Amino acid sequence: MYIGEVSKTTGASIKAIRFYEEIGLLNDVQRSGKYRVYDQHHVVLIELILKAKSLGFRLSEMKGFSDQQDNHSPWERILHLITQRAEQVDVELVELKKQQEALSNYKNSIENCLAENPNCTVNHIDLDSPP
């Protein structure tokens, strides 16, 4: 199938499909004259790329999805990447929770200062401790 049909099938733009090929995410794309000819394998890879992007993976992390290397199937590598990404998300969630708490404390400090004194200034707000 040609690139327009692949684009409609996968939802990926023609520009994105060409870029995926350019950076090596889509290999072995055949040509018929000046036209690229894609097969079902490419459709699956493009759908996998789109799903991985929606889950926060960078394109650089997806290289080799379709290659068999080091006696590991692509699915084993993908599973490993998913596990690593899930661990990163857990760390980010902890950091975001801390940031959320700090923002809440800062907001409460400002609200308390304003409730006590409508002309509250930065000097009246304790930025380092919870109210």
C-alpha positions in Angstrom: 0.0 0.0 0.0 1.1 3.6 -0.6 1.8 6.2 2.0 -1.6 7.8 1.8 -3.4 4.6 2.6 -1.0 3.8 5.5 -1.6 7.3 6.8 -5.4 6.8 6.7 -5.1 3.3 8.3 -2.8 4.3 11.1 -3.7 8.0 11.7 -0.1 9.0 11.3 0.6 11.9 9.1 2.4 11.4 5.8 5.1 13.7 7.1 5.5 11.6 10.3 5.7 8.3 8.3 8.4 9.7 6.1 10.2 11.0 9.2 10.0 7.6 10.9 11.6 6.1 7.8 14.3 8.7 7.7 15.4 8.1 11.3 15.4 4.4 10.9 12.2 3.4 12.7 10.7 1.9 9.5 13.1 -0.3 7.7 12.9 -2.3 4.4 10.3 0.0 2.8 10.1 -1.1 -0.8 9.8 1.2 -3.8 7.7 1.0 -6.9 9.3 3.6 -9.1 9.3 6.8 -7.1 6.6 5.6 -4.7 7.1 3.9 -1.3 5.2 0.7 -0.8 4.4 -0.3 2.7 3.1 -3.7 4.0 1.1 -4.8 7.1 4.4 -5.0 9.1 4.9 -1.3 8.6 1.3 -0.6 9.6 1.9 -2.5 12.9 5.2 -0.7 13.5 3.6 2.7 12.9 0.7 1.9 15.3 3.3 0.7 17.8 5.2 4.0 17.4 2.1 6.1 17.9 1.1 4.1 21.0 4.6 4.4 22.5 4.6 8.1 21.8 1.2 8.5 23.6 2.7 6.7 26.6 5.6 9.2 26.8 8.3 7.4 24.9 10.8 9.4 22.8 11.4 8.4 19.2 15.0 7.7 20.0 13.9 5.1 22.5 12.0 3.2 19.9 14.9 2.4 17.6 15.2 -1.3 17.0 11.5 -2.1 17.7 11.5 -4.3 14.6 15.0 -5.7 14.7 16.0 -9.0 16.2 19.2 -8.4 18.2 21.1 -10.2 20.9 18.7 -13.1 20.9 16.0 -10.9 22.3 12.7 -10.4 20.5 11.4 -6.9 19.8 8.6 -7.6 22.4 11.2 -8.4 25.1 12.9 -5.1 24.4 9.6 -3.3 24.4 8.6 -4.9 27.6 11.9 -3.8 29.2 11.4 -0.3 28.0 7.8 -0.3 29.4 9.1 -1.5 32.7 11.8 1.2 32.8 9.3 3.9 31.8 6.8 2.8 34.5 9.6 3.1 37.1 10.4 6.6 35.8 6.8 7.6 36.1 6.7 6.4 39.7 9.7 8.6 40.5 8.1 11.5 38.7 4.9 11.0 40.6 6.7 11.2 43.9 8.4 14.4 42.8 5.1 15.9 41.5 3.4 15.1 44.8 6.2 16.9 46.7 5.8 19.9 44.3 2.0 19.8 44.7 2.4 19.9 48.5 4.9 22.8 48.3 2.5 24.8 46.1 -0.4 24.1 48.4 1.7 25.3 51.4 2.8 28.4 49.5 -0.7 29.2 48.5 -2.0 28.7 52.1 0.8 31.0 53.4 -0.3 33.7 51.0 -4.0 33.3 51.7 -3.3 33.4 55.5 -1.2 36.5 55.2 -3.8 38.2 53.1 -6.6 37.2 55.5 -4.6 38.8 58.4 -3.5 41.8 56.5 -4.8 42.9 53.0 -1.6 44.8 52.5 0.5 41.7 53.0 4.0 41.7 51.6 6.6 39.1 50.9 8.3 39.9 54.2 5.2 38.7 56.0 5.1 35.3 54.3 7.1 32.3 55.6 8.0 30.6 52.3 10.0 27.8 53.9 7.5 26.2 56.2 3.9 25.1 56.1 1.3 27.5 57.6 
